[in-house]
Amino acid sequence: MPDPVLSVRGLTTEFVTPGGVVKAVTDVSWDLYPGETLGVVGESGSGKTVTAMSILGLVPCPPGRVVGGEILFGGRDLLTLPEKSLRRLRGREIGMIFQDPMTSLNPVLTVGDQIAEALRLHDRELRRDDARHRTIELLTSVGVPNPEVRYDQYPHEHSGGMRQRAMIAMAIANNPTVLIADEPTTALDVTIQAQVLDVLRTAQEKTDAATVLITHDLALIAENADRVVVMYGGKVVEVADVFSIFSACRHPYTLGLLSSLPRLDIDVEQLEPIPGSPPDLIDLPTGCSFHPRCRVSKGREICRTEVPPLRDVGPGALSACHFAEEVPAEMAVVSGELGTAGS
């Protein structure tokens, strides 16, 4: 394996609130390798976005604080860089595509001026006319029609899909080494989702950037990711290549996510949701935080009392489950149940 372009090591991020300390991210570790797409998946509140914000130094302080870990990029620990150095890095070496472009774009500046600003911020010698020309090229590359006209329009004059394309253009403007896409298609309808994902793949190919794709949508993961990090309760609970995740996952939470997906190859009367609710990050359950919702635990004491380590369970695969070896068999049982549900 080549050296990773980005390594997250033991990242822990908290938020101090009147109700207590929210343990948003706890001891998160993963690597991103050149040219790959790493999918980060989990329910809302699992810590996906906070991990991305911690990488970029965008966690608001207060109430947020990164209390431990390392984020290694280009031989530097981003957590120790001064704010001025982080600003130079953001947008030039690491590009970010935010979830909601309507709140991420400045409503009082034209879309074109905002992209051009990202170019000139990192290249002080770039002339205004040249920045405009480059911005129009970027808008064309991400499929924005009539880019010369769209350049001078404001965000509210663009559709949701057009705004997201503009965000992608801004993210790739300086040919970054890493792209982080945080729920890039959540607010879009299915047809526009597919178009935006095609644009994102094309942008990744043009820049040769390694990509972190953050989403709760396993269908997007199946189609776009090379490897997958599954998060629950602020922790990483499984890491594996995308084929292994869908064919023989090794954590009960991943199994629950897969069981709740609609499928076209099996006649199913009703989907099987994960019982219960995500954990309270102020007051996490003892032991494994997933055990109250787990179908593999079966009430065993070790699940209630001991936190499972993230351990090797196969080539390139990690799982934070005391009984990871039992999950594939349980997956087969679930598939069999689903297969007979409609018969």
Beta strands, then each sheet from edge to edge (+ up, - down):
strand 1: 6-17
strand 2: 20-32
strand 3: 37-41
strand 4: 64-73
strand 5: 76-77
strand 6: 94-97
strand 7: 178-182
strand 8: 210-215
strand 9: 227-232
strand 10: 235-241
strand 11: 311-314
strand 12: 317-319
sheet 1: 2+ 1- 4+ 5-
sheet 2: 6+ 7+ 8+ 3+ 9+ 10- 12+ 11-
end
